[in-house]
Amino acid sequence: MFKNLYYTLQKIGVGLGLLTMAASYSYAQQWEDVGGVQPISTGGTSFNNLTINSTGKYYISYYDLAVSKGSVQMFNGTSWSYVGGSPGITTSFATYNSLSLAPDGNVYYTNQGTGLEVRQFNGTSWTQLSSPTTSTVNYQASAVSPSNVLFTYSTHNSGTVQRYVNGTWEQVGNTGFSSGAAFAEMVIGTNNKVYTCNVSSGVRVYENTTTATTSDNWTLVGGNIVDVASSSEQYNSDIAIDGNNNLYVAYVSNSANGQKLNVKKFDGANWVQVGNANFSSGRIQHVALAVTSTGTPYIVASRWENDDYLRNTAYKLDTASQTWGTFGGSFVSDGQATYNDLAFDKVNNYLVLAYSQGGTKVKRISLTPDCNNTDPGTNPGDLGCVKFTYRGQIVSYTTVRGMDGKVWLQQNLGSSQVATSLDDANSYGDLFQWGRWDDGHQLRTSATTTTPSTNSPDGLAGTNSFIIGSSTASWWATNATSDAWNASSSTSVTSANGADPCKAIGQGWRLPTSAEWVTLVGAENINGPAAAYASKLKLPAAGYRSNTSGAFTFAGTRGYYWSSETASSGGKYLYVGSTIVTPTSGGPRGQGEAVRCMKDFTGLATSDVNLTIKPIGIYPNPTNGILNIETDSSIETVNVTNIVGQKINVQFSGNQINMQGLTNGVYIVELKLKNGQTFSKKVVKN
């Protein structure tokens, strides 16, 4: 059966080209293990703290029962490793701990030990700093300011915040302001305000400034507690802040409200309800909250009752209905999940979850919105989307109809979002050298290297670094005007033709010509960075990368966008300066510039339309018993067979298959949908 199924898919894939992409997208939209092997710890764990740096590396700390000490691990995009080289960085137990990353790259770890112990990792080794207090502490939190100053918040003196400056701890504001620090949390905004959150006769959020002295008292945000709340067991609260310094708090409501999940936001004057109140289906514990830079909140909590005892669920707010719904299935874990923590990977657009289930597990789910590959309408400003593979990930980009009548990407290749301002760093995207493709050199974090011995596209095999050199020894420096940048892939490059990275998007997509930039600039009336951002294309001032040093210049103030054409000096590009815009500028091919793609045609082929059906999801797999089915179409029949082909009787209701009474092993689940689609999946029951 599977041989025939595979052969059929293989034939379809050859004809349509996008089937593999659709299947991968289905996987990317479900919770997946980070790093493959789970749990990442060698033994039981508790008190997980997850954080992610600006380059997309994941850091997690936890109390490691295998060594009875605190451990820290890092995920580099491929695998997990211990920060510092080995587990157990503390001298003894660390049942309460906190982890913070500084903008300068330093990692800070605090734990309950001899007072409040603080350690710093500088990229090579851990160093224990002096303690803010030697008094016994339990709950505590840490955060780092935009100027790389470490702050701690602990139960010392019924709630004390301190900062580490020039090797000395300084008290911030008054002590005892929070009536303790149960379930302590702390965030620092780009506005240089420090916010603490704890549960004490309700959820309390206090604020002060990063420069506050002992005479600058802490004040309740909004003048009142956020809400009444439960505080026993793990009825905790969590706080998060978005890119505009808006505060969000998630917490467990009090007994009168069912000890259910609730979220509020501070609107500048008051704490206001976010979505429907007390929206979880039962009592919950172990609350974790994360908010995207644009203000989309996500919450995970573990259910504290019934047969689903302590399985955790993720929730997302439906902005249209303003109601909360589950995200990524009814449950994430397949057993008891405690000490949840959430973080947002803005580099790769993932929501990342850590929790303890035997040991620490880390899972993630793509936040890339579902996309049906629909082109924009015929009116300028109409939006669409396109789904494709970039940097090995399935991504969905917004498309737009420009004032020139053409279809363009509305975001730069490699960006995580459409620009929200002309200096929105998340919209800058990657910086390509003229004639190169998606080989890794375009990343703003890529290393630099000297010119290859064959200094043309056919000499780049295995090279993923940004090439620098003098003006005469820079990348592809012959500058022959007969050279081209329109090869369909890296396997079809020649000494005179580089691979167009836009062609990976799909049929008809390519780099623009200089003439097309000229037409667009005139149609959109682009006369500077502000007008470029105000255009239908939302072009940000992404800056450029030097071909001689690899340094970055004019990010946030000027725009540089490649065309596919050559110039006597190298390659032509659209230049958006502060006072002048030139759509036919010429510059060195080794200069790193943004890429904005356009499409030759506006209609979808029939084969493309057929692939807009949302992929079917079956999870969790492996399963302990309840298997969830996610599909846009109604299910007509469900058949479950064992590995030798015998049909197994199972209960099917509410898009769930109950396999709890089956023996452990491998089963085949076959679905027939009412839209005529069929689906088969191997499932492991354990």
C-alpha positions as CSV (number, residue, x, y, z in Angstrom):
1,M,0.0,0.0,0.0
2,F,2.7,2.5,1.0
3,K,4.8,1.6,-2.1
4,N,1.9,2.5,-4.4
5,L,1.1,5.6,-2.4
6,Y,4.7,6.8,-2.6
7,Y,4.8,6.1,-6.3
8,T,1.6,8.1,-6.9
9,L,2.9,11.1,-4.8
10,Q,6.2,10.9,-6.6
11,K,4.5,11.2,-10.0
12,I,2.3,14.1,-8.8
13,G,5.3,15.9,-7.4
14,V,7.1,15.8,-10.7
15,G,4.1,17.3,-12.4
16,L,3.3,20.0,-9.9
17,G,6.6,20.8,-8.2
18,L,5.0,22.1,-5.0
19,L,3.7,18.9,-3.4
20,T,6.8,18.4,-1.3
21,M,6.5,21.9,-0.1
22,A,2.9,21.4,1.0
23,A,3.8,18.3,2.9
24,S,6.6,20.0,4.7
25,Y,4.4,22.9,5.6
26,S,1.9,20.5,7.2
27,Y,4.7,19.3,9.5
28,A,5.9,22.8,10.2
29,Q,2.5,23.8,11.4
30,Q,2.5,21.2,14.2
31,W,4.5,21.0,17.4
32,E,7.9,19.5,16.6
33,D,10.8,18.4,18.7
34,V,13.7,20.9,18.8
35,G,16.9,19.1,18.1
36,G,15.3,15.8,17.4
37,V,16.1,13.9,20.6
38,Q,13.7,14.5,23.5
39,P,14.0,15.0,26.4
40,I,17.2,17.1,26.1
41,S,18.1,16.4,29.8
42,T,19.7,13.1,31.1
43,G,17.2,12.9,34.0
44,G,14.3,14.6,35.7
45,T,14.1,18.4,35.8
46,S,12.1,21.3,37.1
47,F,12.1,25.1,37.0
48,N,12.7,25.6,33.3
49,N,13.7,29.0,32.0
50,L,13.8,29.5,28.2
51,T,15.2,32.5,26.3
52,I,16.3,33.1,22.7
53,N,18.9,35.5,21.4
54,S,18.8,37.9,18.4
55,T,20.5,35.3,16.1
56,G,18.0,32.5,16.9
57,K,19.9,30.4,19.4
58,Y,17.9,28.9,22.2
59,Y,19.1,28.8,25.8
60,I,17.4,26.9,28.6
61,S,18.2,26.5,32.3
62,Y,16.7,24.0,34.7
63,Y,17.2,22.2,38.0
64,D,18.9,19.0,36.8
65,L,18.0,16.0,39.1
66,A,20.7,13.9,37.4
67,V,23.4,16.0,39.1
68,S,21.3,17.8,41.7
69,K,22.5,21.1,40.3
70,G,21.5,23.8,37.9
71,S,22.3,23.1,34.2
72,V,22.2,25.3,31.1
73,Q,22.0,24.1,27.5
74,M,22.0,25.9,24.1
75,F,20.5,24.9,20.8
76,N,22.5,26.2,17.8
77,G,20.0,25.4,15.2
78,T,21.0,21.8,14.8
79,S,21.8,20.3,18.2
80,W,21.8,20.9,22.0
81,S,25.0,21.3,24.0
82,Y,25.8,22.3,27.6
83,V,26.8,25.9,28.0
84,G,30.3,25.8,29.5
85,G,30.8,22.2,28.3
86,S,29.2,20.1,31.1
87,P,26.0,19.9,33.2
88,G,25.8,21.2,36.7
89,I,27.2,24.7,36.9
90,T,26.1,25.4,40.5
91,T,27.7,24.2,43.7
92,S,24.5,22.5,45.0
93,F,20.7,22.5,44.4
94,A,19.0,25.1,42.2
95,T,15.3,24.5,42.6
96,Y,14.6,28.1,41.8
97,N,16.6,29.7,39.0
98,S,16.4,32.3,36.3
99,L,18.2,32.9,32.9
100,S,18.8,36.2,31.1
101,L,20.6,37.1,27.9
102,A,22.3,40.5,27.4
103,P,22.4,42.4,24.1
104,D,26.2,42.1,24.2
105,G,26.0,38.3,24.3
106,N,26.6,37.6,27.9
107,V,24.5,34.9,29.6
108,Y,23.4,35.4,33.2
109,Y,22.1,32.6,35.5
110,T,20.8,33.1,39.0
111,N,19.8,30.5,41.5
112,Q,18.7,29.8,45.0
113,G,21.9,28.8,46.9
114,T,24.0,30.6,49.5
115,G,21.7,33.6,49.2
116,L,21.0,34.6,45.6
117,E,23.9,33.2,43.5
118,V,24.7,34.8,40.2
119,R,26.8,33.5,37.3
120,Q,27.9,35.0,34.0
121,F,28.9,33.1,30.9
122,N,31.1,35.2,28.6
123,G,31.2,32.8,25.6
124,T,34.0,30.7,27.1
125,S,33.4,29.9,30.7
126,W,31.1,30.6,33.7
127,T,32.2,33.0,36.4
128,Q,30.4,33.4,39.7
129,L,29.7,37.0,40.6
130,S,29.2,38.4,44.0
131,S,25.8,37.8,45.5
132,P,23.1,40.5,45.7
133,T,22.2,39.0,49.1
134,T,23.4,36.2,51.3
135,S,20.0,35.9,53.0
136,T,17.8,32.9,52.1
137,V,15.7,33.5,48.9
138,N,13.3,31.3,47.1
139,Y,11.4,33.0,44.2
140,Q,13.6,35.3,42.1
141,A,13.9,36.6,38.6
142,S,16.4,38.4,36.4
143,A,16.5,40.7,33.3
144,V,19.1,42.7,31.4
145,S,18.5,46.3,30.4
146,P,19.2,47.6,26.8
147,S,22.5,49.0,28.1
148,N,23.6,45.5,29.3
149,V,23.0,46.0,33.0
150,L,21.8,42.9,34.9
151,F,18.9,43.3,37.3
152,T,17.6,40.8,39.9
153,Y,14.3,40.6,41.8
154,S,13.9,38.3,44.8
155,T,12.1,37.6,48.0
156,H,14.9,39.3,50.0
157,N,13.4,41.8,52.4
158,S,9.9,41.0,51.1
159,G,10.7,42.1,47.5
160,T,14.0,43.7,46.5
161,V,15.4,44.7,43.1
162,Q,19.1,45.2,42.6
163,R,21.4,46.0,39.6
164,Y,25.0,45.0,38.9
165,V,27.2,48.0,38.0
166,N,31.0,48.0,37.8
167,G,31.2,44.9,40.0
168,T,28.9,46.2,42.7
169,W,25.2,45.5,43.5
170,E,23.0,48.6,43.9
171,Q,19.5,48.7,45.3
172,V,16.8,49.9,42.9
173,G,14.0,51.7,44.6
174,N,12.6,50.8,48.0
175,T,12.6,47.3,49.4
176,G,9.5,45.4,50.6
177,F,7.4,47.0,47.9
178,S,5.7,43.9,46.5
179,S,4.8,42.2,49.8
180,G,7.1,39.3,48.9
181,A,7.9,38.0,45.5
182,A,6.0,34.7,45.0
183,F,6.3,33.6,41.4
184,A,8.6,36.5,40.7
185,E,8.9,37.7,37.1
186,M,10.6,40.7,35.6
187,V,10.9,42.4,32.2
188,I,12.7,45.5,31.0
189,G,11.4,47.6,28.1
190,T,13.2,49.6,25.5
191,N,11.8,52.6,27.4
192,N,14.3,51.8,30.2
193,K,11.5,50.9,32.6
194,V,11.7,47.9,34.9
195,Y,8.6,45.9,35.6
196,T,8.1,43.2,38.2
197,C,5.3,40.8,38.6
198,N,4.3,38.6,41.5
199,V,1.3,37.0,43.2
200,S,0.4,38.5,46.6
201,S,-3.3,39.1,47.4
202,G,-3.8,39.3,43.7
203,V,-1.5,39.8,40.7
204,R,0.8,42.8,41.2
205,V,2.9,44.6,38.6
206,Y,5.2,47.3,39.7
207,E,7.4,49.7,37.7
208,N,10.5,51.8,38.2
209,T,13.3,53.1,35.9
210,T,16.6,51.4,35.2
211,T,18.4,54.4,36.8
212,A,16.2,54.6,40.0
213,T,17.9,55.1,43.3
214,T,16.8,54.0,46.7
215,S,14.6,57.1,47.1
216,D,12.6,56.3,43.9
217,N,9.8,54.1,45.1
218,W,8.2,51.4,43.1
219,T,4.6,52.1,42.0
220,L,1.8,49.8,41.0
221,V,1.3,49.9,37.2
222,G,-2.2,51.4,36.7
223,G,-2.5,52.2,40.4
224,N,-4.2,48.9,41.3
225,I,-3.5,45.2,41.3
226,V,-4.1,43.5,37.9
227,D,-6.8,41.1,39.3
228,V,-7.6,38.8,42.2
229,A,-5.8,35.4,41.6
230,S,-4.9,32.1,43.1
231,S,-1.4,31.7,44.5
232,S,-1.1,28.2,46.0
233,E,0.5,25.1,44.3
234,Q,1.7,26.3,40.9
235,Y,-1.1,28.9,40.3
236,N,1.5,31.3,39.0
237,S,1.4,34.4,36.8
238,D,3.7,35.5,33.9
239,I,4.5,38.9,32.3
240,A,5.6,39.8,28.8
241,I,6.3,43.0,26.9
242,D,5.9,43.7,23.1
243,G,8.0,45.8,20.8
244,N,6.0,48.9,21.7
245,N,6.5,48.4,25.5
246,N,2.9,47.2,26.1
247,L,2.6,44.9,29.1
248,Y,0.7,41.6,29.1
249,V,0.0,39.4,32.2
250,A,-1.4,35.8,32.2
251,Y,-2.5,34.3,35.5
252,V,-4.7,31.8,37.3
253,S,-8.0,33.4,38.4
254,N,-9.2,32.9,42.0
255,S,-11.4,30.1,43.3
256,A,-14.6,32.1,42.7
257,N,-13.7,32.3,39.0
258,G,-12.8,28.6,38.7
259,Q,-9.0,28.9,38.9
260,K,-9.0,29.3,35.1
261,L,-6.7,31.1,32.7
262,N,-7.0,34.8,32.2
263,V,-5.0,37.5,30.3
264,K,-4.9,41.3,30.7
265,K,-3.1,44.1,29.0
266,F,-2.1,47.6,30.3
267,D,-3.5,50.2,27.9
268,G,-1.5,53.1,29.3
269,A,-4.1,53.9,32.0
270,N,-5.8,50.6,33.1
271,W,-5.5,46.9,33.0
272,V,-8.0,45.7,30.4
273,Q,-9.3,42.2,29.6
274,V,-7.7,40.5,26.6
275,G,-10.2,38.2,24.9
276,N,-12.8,36.3,26.9
277,A,-12.2,35.9,30.6
278,N,-11.4,32.6,32.4
279,F,-11.3,30.8,29.1
280,S,-9.6,27.5,29.9
281,S,-11.8,24.4,30.1
282,G,-10.8,23.7,33.7
283,R,-8.4,24.6,36.4
284,I,-4.9,25.2,35.3
285,Q,-1.3,25.6,36.6
286,H,2.2,26.3,35.3
287,V,1.2,29.4,33.2
288,A,3.7,30.7,30.6
289,L,3.2,33.7,28.4
290,A,5.0,35.1,25.3
291,V,4.2,38.0,23.1
292,T,5.4,38.8,19.6
293,S,7.1,42.1,18.9
294,T,3.9,43.2,17.2
295,G,1.7,42.3,20.2
296,T,0.2,38.9,19.5
297,P,0.0,36.9,22.8
298,Y,0.4,33.2,23.2
299,I,-0.1,31.2,26.5
300,V,0.6,27.7,27.6
301,A,-0.9,26.2,30.8
302,S,-1.2,22.7,32.3
303,R,-4.7,21.4,33.1
304,W,-5.1,20.5,36.8
305,E,-8.0,18.1,36.8
306,N,-9.8,15.1,35.3
307,D,-8.2,12.5,33.0
308,D,-6.0,15.1,31.3
309,Y,-4.2,15.8,34.6
310,L,-1.4,18.3,33.9
311,R,-1.2,17.9,30.1
312,N,-0.4,21.3,28.7
313,T,-2.2,23.3,26.1
314,A,-1.2,26.3,24.0
315,Y,-3.7,29.1,23.4
316,K,-3.9,31.9,20.8
317,L,-6.2,34.9,20.6
318,D,-8.6,35.1,17.6
319,T,-8.4,38.8,16.8
320,A,-11.6,38.9,14.9
321,S,-13.8,37.3,17.6
322,Q,-11.6,38.3,20.5
323,T,-11.8,34.8,21.9
324,W,-9.1,32.4,22.9
325,G,-8.7,29.1,21.1
326,T,-6.3,26.2,21.3
327,F,-3.2,26.4,19.1
328,G,-1.5,23.4,17.6
329,G,-4.0,20.8,19.0
330,S,-5.8,20.2,22.2
331,F,-2.6,19.3,24.0
332,V,1.1,19.6,23.4
333,S,2.4,17.0,25.8
334,D,1.3,13.4,25.9
335,G,1.6,13.2,29.7
336,Q,2.0,15.4,32.8
337,A,3.8,18.6,31.9
338,T,5.1,21.0,34.5
339,Y,7.2,24.2,34.7
340,N,6.2,25.5,31.3
341,D,8.1,28.3,29.7
342,L,7.5,30.1,26.4
343,A,9.7,32.2,24.1
344,F,9.4,33.7,20.7
345,D,12.0,32.9,18.0
346,K,11.6,36.0,15.8
347,V,14.5,35.0,13.5
348,N,12.7,31.8,12.3
349,N,9.2,32.8,13.4
350,Y,8.5,30.0,15.9
351,L,6.8,29.8,19.2
352,V,9.0,27.7,21.4
353,L,7.9,25.8,24.5
354,A,9.9,24.1,27.3
355,Y,8.4,21.9,29.9
356,S,9.3,19.0,32.2
357,Q,7.9,15.6,31.5
358,G,10.3,13.1,33.0
359,G,13.0,15.5,31.8
360,T,13.0,18.8,30.0
361,K,11.4,18.7,26.6
362,V,11.6,21.6,24.1
363,K,9.1,21.9,21.2
364,R,8.2,24.6,18.7
365,I,5.5,25.4,16.2
366,S,5.7,27.7,13.2
367,L,3.9,31.0,13.4
368,T,4.0,31.5,9.7
369,P,0.4,32.1,8.7
370,D,-1.4,29.6,6.5
371,C,-1.2,30.6,2.9
372,N,-3.1,29.4,-0.1
373,N,-0.8,30.9,-2.7
374,T,-3.3,33.5,-3.9
375,D,-2.1,36.4,-6.0
376,P,-3.2,39.9,-5.0
377,G,-6.3,41.4,-6.7
378,T,-6.0,43.9,-9.6
379,N,-6.2,47.0,-7.5
380,P,-2.9,48.7,-6.3
381,G,-2.4,47.7,-2.6
382,D,-4.3,44.4,-2.9
383,L,-2.6,41.7,-0.9
384,G,-1.9,38.0,-1.4
385,C,0.6,35.5,-0.2
386,V,3.1,32.9,-1.4
387,K,4.5,29.9,0.3
388,F,8.0,28.6,-0.5
389,T,11.2,27.2,0.9
390,Y,13.9,29.6,2.1
391,R,17.0,28.7,4.2
392,G,15.6,25.2,4.5
393,Q,12.3,26.4,6.1
394,I,8.8,26.7,4.8
395,V,7.8,30.4,4.9
396,S,4.8,32.4,3.9
397,Y,5.4,35.9,2.5
398,T,2.9,38.7,1.9
399,T,2.5,39.8,-1.8
400,V,1.1,43.0,-3.1
401,R,0.0,44.7,-6.3
402,G,2.2,47.7,-6.8
403,M,1.1,51.0,-8.3
404,D,3.0,49.8,-11.5
405,G,0.4,47.0,-11.8
406,K,3.0,44.3,-11.0
407,V,2.9,41.6,-8.3
408,W,5.8,42.0,-5.8
409,L,6.8,40.5,-2.5
410,Q,5.8,43.0,0.2
411,Q,8.8,42.1,2.3
412,N,12.5,41.6,1.7
413,L,13.8,38.1,1.1
414,G,14.9,36.8,4.5
415,S,12.8,39.1,6.6
416,S,10.4,38.0,9.3
417,Q,7.6,40.5,8.5
418,V,6.3,43.3,6.4
419,A,7.9,46.6,7.5
420,T,6.1,48.5,10.2
421,S,8.3,51.5,9.8
422,L,11.2,52.5,7.6
423,D,13.7,51.4,10.3
424,D,12.0,48.2,11.3
425,A,14.9,45.8,11.8
426,N,12.7,42.7,11.5
427,S,11.8,43.7,7.9
428,Y,15.4,44.4,6.7
429,G,15.9,40.8,5.6
430,D,19.2,39.4,4.2
431,L,21.9,41.1,2.1
432,F,22.9,39.3,-1.0
433,Q,26.0,39.8,-3.1
434,W,25.2,40.3,-6.8
435,G,25.0,37.0,-8.6
436,R,24.7,34.8,-5.5
437,W,21.8,32.8,-4.2
438,D,20.5,31.3,-0.9
439,D,23.8,29.7,0.2
440,G,24.0,31.3,3.7
441,H,26.3,34.2,2.7
442,Q,23.4,36.6,2.8
443,L,22.7,36.3,6.5
444,R,23.7,39.3,8.5
445,T,25.5,37.0,10.9
446,S,27.5,35.2,8.2
447,A,31.3,35.1,8.5
448,T,33.5,36.8,5.9
449,T,36.1,35.2,3.6
450,T,38.5,36.1,0.8
451,T,37.7,35.6,-2.9
452,P,37.6,32.0,-4.1
453,S,40.2,30.8,-6.6
454,T,37.4,30.6,-9.3
455,N,35.9,34.0,-8.7
456,S,32.6,33.4,-10.3
457,P,29.3,31.6,-9.6
458,D,30.7,28.2,-10.7
459,G,33.4,28.5,-8.1
460,L,31.2,28.8,-5.0
461,A,30.6,25.1,-4.2
462,G,30.8,24.8,-0.4
463,T,31.1,28.5,0.2
464,N,28.5,30.1,2.5
465,S,30.5,33.1,3.7
466,F,30.3,36.8,2.7
467,I,33.2,37.5,0.3
468,I,35.3,40.6,0.9
469,G,38.3,42.1,-0.8
470,S,39.7,45.2,-2.4
471,S,37.9,46.8,-5.3
472,T,40.1,44.8,-7.7
473,A,39.9,41.5,-5.8
474,S,36.3,41.7,-4.7
475,W,33.6,39.1,-5.6
476,W,33.2,38.4,-9.4
477,A,35.3,41.5,-10.1
478,T,35.7,41.1,-13.8
479,N,32.4,43.0,-14.1
480,A,31.7,41.8,-17.7
481,T,28.5,43.4,-18.8
482,S,27.5,40.2,-20.5
483,D,27.2,38.4,-17.2
484,A,23.7,37.6,-15.9
485,W,21.8,36.8,-12.7
486,N,18.9,34.7,-13.9
487,A,19.9,31.0,-13.6
488,S,17.1,28.9,-12.2
489,S,19.1,27.2,-9.4
490,S,22.6,26.7,-8.1
491,T,23.0,23.6,-10.2
492,S,22.6,25.5,-13.4
493,V,25.1,28.4,-12.7
494,T,28.0,29.1,-15.1
495,S,31.0,31.3,-15.0
496,A,28.8,34.0,-16.5
497,N,25.4,33.5,-14.9
498,G,24.5,33.4,-11.2
499,A,21.4,31.8,-9.7
500,D,18.4,34.2,-9.1
501,P,17.3,33.6,-5.5
502,C,13.8,34.8,-6.3
503,K,13.2,31.8,-8.6
504,A,13.1,29.5,-5.6
505,I,9.7,31.1,-4.8
506,G,8.0,29.5,-7.7
507,Q,7.0,29.9,-11.3
508,G,7.3,33.4,-12.7
509,W,9.2,34.9,-9.7
510,R,12.5,36.7,-10.4
511,L,14.6,39.7,-9.6
512,P,13.4,43.0,-11.1
513,T,15.2,44.7,-13.9
514,S,16.5,48.3,-13.7
515,A,13.7,49.4,-16.0
516,E,11.1,47.9,-13.7
517,W,12.6,49.7,-10.7
518,V,12.4,53.0,-12.8
519,T,8.7,52.3,-13.5
520,L,7.9,51.5,-9.9
521,V,9.7,54.5,-8.5
522,G,7.7,56.8,-10.8
523,A,4.4,55.0,-10.1
524,E,4.8,55.0,-6.4
525,N,6.4,58.5,-6.3
526,I,9.3,57.3,-4.2
527,N,11.6,60.3,-3.4
528,G,13.2,59.1,-0.2
529,P,13.1,56.5,2.6
530,A,9.8,57.7,4.0
531,A,8.1,57.5,0.7
532,A,9.7,54.1,0.0
533,Y,8.1,52.8,3.2
534,A,4.8,54.5,2.4
535,S,4.6,52.8,-1.0
536,K,2.5,49.7,-1.6
537,L,5.8,47.7,-1.4
538,K,6.6,49.0,2.1
539,L,10.4,49.2,1.3
540,P,12.4,49.6,4.5
541,A,15.8,51.3,4.7
542,A,17.7,48.0,5.0
543,G,21.2,49.5,4.4
544,Y,24.1,47.6,2.8
545,R,27.1,45.4,3.7
546,S,30.6,46.6,2.7
547,N,32.3,44.5,0.0
548,T,35.7,45.4,1.5
549,S,35.2,45.0,5.2
550,G,31.8,43.2,5.7
551,A,30.7,46.1,7.9
552,F,27.0,47.2,7.8
553,T,26.2,50.8,6.8
554,F,23.1,53.0,6.7
555,A,20.7,50.4,8.2
556,G,17.6,52.4,9.1
557,T,18.4,55.4,7.0
558,R,18.9,54.3,3.3
559,G,17.8,51.5,1.0
560,Y,19.8,49.4,-1.5
561,Y,17.9,46.9,-3.7
562,W,19.5,44.8,-6.4
563,S,18.3,44.5,-10.0
564,S,19.2,41.6,-12.2
565,E,21.3,43.8,-14.6
566,T,25.0,44.6,-14.8
567,A,26.8,47.9,-14.6
568,S,30.4,48.8,-15.6
569,S,31.1,49.0,-11.8
570,G,29.4,45.6,-11.1
571,G,25.7,45.4,-10.7
572,K,22.7,47.9,-10.9
573,Y,20.5,48.6,-8.0
574,L,17.8,50.9,-6.6
575,Y,19.3,53.5,-4.3
576,V,17.0,55.2,-1.8
577,G,19.0,58.0,-0.2
578,S,18.0,60.6,2.2
579,T,17.6,63.3,-0.5
580,I,18.0,61.4,-3.8
581,V,16.5,58.2,-5.3
582,T,18.3,56.5,-8.2
583,P,16.8,53.3,-9.6
584,T,19.7,52.6,-12.0
585,S,22.7,53.1,-9.6
586,G,25.8,50.9,-10.1
587,G,27.9,49.4,-7.4
588,P,30.4,46.6,-6.6
589,R,29.0,43.1,-7.0
590,G,30.6,42.2,-3.6
591,Q,28.4,44.7,-1.8
592,G,25.6,43.1,0.2
593,E,22.1,44.5,-0.7
594,A,18.5,43.6,-0.1
595,V,16.5,41.6,-2.6
596,R,12.9,42.3,-3.4
597,C,11.3,39.8,-5.8
598,M,8.5,40.3,-8.4
599,K,6.3,38.0,-10.5
600,D,5.9,37.8,-14.3
601,F,2.3,36.6,-14.3
602,T,-0.6,37.2,-12.0
603,G,-2.8,34.1,-12.4
604,L,-2.5,30.7,-10.7
605,A,-2.3,27.6,-12.7
606,T,-4.9,24.8,-12.0
607,S,-2.1,22.7,-10.4
608,D,-1.3,25.6,-8.0
609,V,-5.0,25.9,-7.0
610,N,-5.2,22.2,-6.3
611,L,-2.5,22.6,-3.7
612,T,-4.3,25.3,-1.7
613,I,-6.1,22.6,0.3
614,K,-4.9,22.9,3.9
615,P,-2.7,19.8,4.8
616,I,-4.2,17.2,7.1
617,G,-2.7,16.9,10.6
618,I,-2.6,13.9,12.8
619,Y,-1.1,14.4,16.3
620,P,0.4,13.6,18.7
621,N,2.5,10.9,17.1
622,P,3.6,8.8,19.0
623,T,0.5,8.8,21.1
624,N,-0.6,7.5,24.4
625,G,-4.1,7.0,23.2
626,I,-6.0,10.0,21.9
627,L,-5.2,10.9,18.3
628,N,-6.4,14.3,17.0
629,I,-7.3,14.9,13.4
630,E,-7.0,18.4,11.9
631,T,-8.6,19.0,8.5
632,D,-10.7,21.6,6.8
633,S,-13.0,19.0,5.3
634,S,-15.4,16.7,7.0
635,I,-14.2,13.1,7.6
636,E,-16.3,10.4,5.9
637,T,-14.6,7.2,7.1
638,V,-11.8,6.3,9.4
639,N,-10.0,2.9,9.3
640,V,-7.2,1.7,11.6
641,T,-5.2,-1.4,10.9
642,N,-2.3,-3.0,12.6
643,I,1.1,-3.6,10.9
644,V,-0.1,-6.9,9.4
645,G,-3.2,-5.4,7.9
646,Q,-5.8,-6.5,10.4
647,K,-8.6,-4.0,10.9
648,I,-8.9,-2.6,14.4
649,N,-12.1,-1.3,16.0
650,V,-11.7,2.2,17.5
651,Q,-14.0,5.0,18.7
652,F,-14.0,8.1,16.5
653,S,-15.8,11.3,17.7
654,G,-15.2,15.0,17.5
655,N,-12.2,14.5,15.1
656,Q,-10.5,12.3,17.8
657,I,-9.6,8.6,17.5
658,N,-9.5,6.8,20.8
659,M,-6.6,4.2,20.8
660,Q,-6.3,4.0,24.5
661,G,-7.4,0.3,24.7
662,L,-4.9,-0.8,22.0
663,T,-1.7,-2.6,22.7
664,N,1.5,-0.6,22.1
665,G,2.8,-0.8,18.5
666,V,2.6,0.5,15.0
667,Y,-0.8,1.2,13.3
668,I,-2.0,2.6,10.0
669,V,-4.6,5.3,10.1
670,E,-6.5,5.8,6.8
671,L,-8.9,8.7,6.3
672,K,-11.4,9.4,3.6
673,L,-12.7,13.0,3.5
674,K,-16.0,14.2,2.1
675,N,-14.1,16.3,-0.5
676,G,-12.8,13.1,-2.0
677,Q,-9.3,13.4,-0.6
678,T,-7.8,10.3,1.0
679,F,-4.9,10.2,3.5
680,S,-2.8,7.5,5.2
681,K,-0.5,7.8,8.1
682,K,1.7,5.4,10.2
683,V,1.1,6.1,13.9
684,V,3.0,4.7,16.9
685,K,1.0,3.8,20.1
686,N,3.1,3.7,23.3
